[in-house]
Amino acid sequence: MQKSIIIHLIFCVTIMAGVAACGSSLIIQEVDYSQPVESVLAPDSENSVQDQRYAVKFSISGVLEDEGISAVNQIRLIRNSTGFYFLTANGFQNVYKFQSGEGTLKLIEKIRVSENGLGQPAFNQRGTHIELVDGSTGETYNLD
């Protein structure tokens, strides 16, 4: 009788160890989140933008308020290799750097790039950084 309890106990421990091994998490490393090309998005009447190619949708109302602008025709959006989103638009003085979360974009940094507002901003993906070019002035900014 005692032998059967020990065998039963060994069996249970073996099963629990096997279940625990199956439940271990898989981690994929060295993920590159970057978008190779910027997205140029037009806000709708409620200041929401949607990029179907990269499956993201959000409101820019808070950013417009922060810039002191009531509306823009387009916003520029790009994502770097570590997963941060960079956002700007014509007339903006800043580039906004966001971190994505569960149903959120959290402002990580507001980067001042122009006192008078950008004229023709465009983002480029570079190996180590995001490049912002203002086509109206020819100025280039390396964003990290």
C-alpha positions as CSV (number, residue, x, y, z in Angstrom):
1,M,0.0,0.0,0.0
2,Q,2.8,2.3,0.9
3,K,4.5,1.5,-2.4
4,S,1.5,2.5,-4.4
5,I,1.3,5.9,-2.6
6,I,4.9,6.6,-3.5
7,I,4.4,5.5,-7.1
8,H,1.3,7.7,-7.3
9,L,3.2,10.6,-5.7
10,I,6.1,10.2,-8.2
11,F,3.5,10.1,-11.1
12,C,1.8,13.3,-9.9
13,V,5.2,15.2,-9.5
14,T,6.2,14.1,-13.0
15,I,2.9,15.3,-14.5
16,M,3.2,18.7,-12.7
17,A,6.7,19.1,-14.0
18,G,5.6,18.3,-17.5
19,V,2.7,20.8,-17.3
20,A,5.0,23.5,-15.9
21,A,7.4,22.9,-18.8
22,C,4.6,23.3,-21.3
23,G,3.6,26.6,-19.6
24,S,6.9,28.3,-20.0
25,S,6.9,31.4,-22.1
26,L,8.5,31.7,-25.4
27,I,10.6,34.9,-26.0
28,I,11.5,36.1,-29.4
29,Q,14.4,38.5,-29.3
30,E,15.9,41.1,-31.6
31,V,12.5,42.2,-32.9
32,D,12.5,45.1,-35.4
33,Y,9.3,47.1,-35.1
34,S,10.3,49.8,-37.6
35,Q,8.1,51.0,-40.4
36,P,10.4,51.5,-43.5
37,V,8.2,54.3,-44.9
38,E,6.4,57.0,-43.1
39,S,2.6,57.1,-43.1
40,V,0.8,60.2,-44.2
41,L,-2.6,60.2,-42.7
42,A,-5.6,62.5,-43.1
43,P,-7.6,63.1,-39.9
44,D,-11.4,62.6,-40.1
45,S,-14.0,65.1,-38.8
46,E,-13.3,63.8,-35.2
47,N,-9.5,64.2,-35.5
48,S,-9.0,60.4,-35.7
49,V,-6.4,58.9,-38.0
50,Q,-6.1,55.3,-39.1
51,D,-3.3,53.6,-40.8
52,Q,-4.7,50.3,-42.2
53,R,-1.3,49.2,-43.5
54,Y,0.2,49.1,-39.9
55,A,-3.1,48.6,-38.1
56,V,-3.2,51.6,-35.8
57,K,-6.0,54.1,-35.2
58,F,-6.0,57.0,-32.7
59,S,-7.2,60.6,-32.1
60,I,-4.8,63.5,-32.5
61,S,-7.0,66.0,-30.6
62,G,-4.6,66.1,-27.6
63,V,-1.6,66.7,-29.9
64,L,-3.4,69.5,-31.8
65,E,-4.4,71.1,-28.5
66,D,-0.8,71.0,-27.3
67,E,0.4,72.6,-30.5
68,G,-2.3,75.3,-30.3
69,I,-3.7,74.2,-33.7
70,S,-7.3,73.5,-34.4
71,A,-6.8,71.2,-37.5
72,V,-4.3,69.8,-39.9
73,N,-4.8,68.2,-43.3
74,Q,-2.2,65.5,-42.7
75,I,0.0,64.0,-40.0
76,R,3.2,62.2,-40.5
77,L,3.8,59.0,-38.5
78,I,6.7,56.6,-38.4
79,R,7.8,53.8,-36.0
80,N,11.4,53.1,-35.1
81,S,13.1,49.8,-34.6
82,T,12.5,49.7,-30.9
83,G,8.7,50.4,-31.3
84,F,8.4,54.1,-30.6
85,Y,6.0,56.2,-32.8
86,F,7.1,59.6,-34.0
87,L,4.4,62.1,-35.1
88,T,4.4,65.6,-36.6
89,A,2.6,67.7,-39.1
90,N,2.8,70.9,-41.1
91,G,2.8,73.9,-38.7
92,F,3.9,71.8,-35.7
93,Q,6.8,73.1,-33.7
94,N,7.5,69.7,-32.2
95,V,7.8,66.0,-32.9
96,Y,6.0,63.8,-30.5
97,K,7.5,60.5,-29.5
98,F,5.1,57.9,-28.2
99,Q,5.4,54.4,-26.6
100,S,2.6,52.0,-27.4
101,G,0.8,50.2,-24.6
102,E,-2.3,48.2,-24.2
103,G,-4.8,50.4,-26.0
104,T,-2.7,53.6,-25.4
105,L,0.0,55.8,-26.9
106,K,1.9,57.4,-24.1
107,L,4.0,60.5,-24.7
108,I,7.6,59.8,-23.9
109,E,9.2,63.0,-25.3
110,K,8.2,66.2,-27.0
111,I,11.1,67.2,-29.2
112,R,11.2,70.9,-30.2
113,V,12.4,71.2,-33.8
114,S,11.1,74.6,-35.0
115,E,10.1,77.9,-33.5
116,N,7.9,78.9,-36.5
117,G,6.5,75.5,-37.2
118,L,7.5,72.9,-39.8
119,G,6.7,73.7,-43.4
120,Q,7.0,70.4,-45.2
121,P,8.0,67.6,-42.7
122,A,8.9,64.1,-43.9
123,F,10.3,61.2,-41.9
124,N,12.9,58.7,-43.1
125,Q,13.9,55.5,-41.4
126,R,17.6,55.3,-40.9
127,G,19.6,52.4,-39.4
128,T,20.1,54.0,-36.0
129,H,17.5,56.8,-35.9
130,I,14.5,58.5,-37.5
131,E,15.4,61.4,-39.7
132,L,13.1,64.4,-40.0
133,V,13.5,66.6,-43.0
134,D,11.7,69.9,-43.4
135,G,11.4,70.3,-47.2
136,S,10.6,74.0,-46.9
137,T,13.9,74.9,-45.2
138,G,16.1,71.9,-46.0
139,E,16.8,71.4,-42.3
140,T,17.4,67.8,-41.2
141,Y,17.0,66.5,-37.6
142,N,18.2,63.1,-36.3
143,L,15.6,61.8,-33.8
144,D,16.4,59.0,-31.4
